[in-house]
Amino acid sequence: AVERIVGRAAGQPPISCTRQQPEQTKTLLLPQVSRCAAHAVEYLHSRGIDYELIDFCISTGRLYESYPYHNVVFVGMDKDGKARYANLRGIGTDFIGDATGSDKHYSFGIPAADKSGTLNLFESAVDLLSYGTLLKLYGKDWRSENLLSLAGVYKPKTKIEESSLPVALVQYLADYPHIRKVVLRLDNDPAGRIAAATIKTLLTKRYAVTADIQPPPKGKDYNDCLCMRLGLPITKRQERSNER
């Protein structure tokens, strides 16, 4: 009997069944909100950001000051307005990092006030707000087009065909399918130019993509450009860059 049982087991190997784990939704743990955002407002304005843009971001929950460390917190939302991502930036320090549970598919961005087919892409939230401030200085409507930041440097692979697009960009284009044009406004440095060239190559079959040879017009990034335009000192930081 034992031999028959062993023989049957040997002749019919057990079937391996792997249970598929359901995808878990990340829980975003936002830092505590400070009762006053004076430090954050003062910091951003010292970098040239217009008060109107700062007030808009605060009133819509996209920006606040944390407590007790008083960092500037840039909040990324999904298309329904739910907070899904948060980037913390130190005031007077080089600290920069993401809040626990942040979903990198939803970076800091500001959709156009009315339906717009153009998306402007930046590396950081500060560059995004700097560009919006420049538009206002030139008498243009800064809410006329979609604005999205990647919250860091996008690092493609050596071979473009092996690279993937930044997840925040992929998500935004999926959430706003009416977008037909992407303007790359990344940093004017080797990393920024490589990133722009890669994104342009990967997107051109589906979208009209433009990228200036030396974006932005002056300086390394749009905040440099804004500070030079306003006669403000350029802030230099040793920031940690995360791949997006």
Disulfide bonds with the S-S distance in Angstrom:
none
